[in-house]
């Protein structure tokens, strides 16, 4: 819980840790890539369009 609170507070910038962003429509590709355990991937992000 302390780490979640710290992240939620905005005191830690996690953006530099995101190595690749996928559109929601590319979710299957994102999970397949995560399963590959590539050494260059730190965090993969699936972006959800909140406007739809």
C-alpha positions, 0 to 999 in steps of 0.5 A: 500500500505505501508504494501505491500511495506514493505513486498516486501522489505523483511524487514518482514520475513513472513515464520514463519506465514505460518503454512501449504504449499500445492502443486498446485495439492492440491489447492482444499484441501487448500481452503477447509481447509481455509474454516474450519477456524482452530485456528492453521492455520495462513496462508496457502500457495499454492506452484506453481512449476515455472518449468512447 
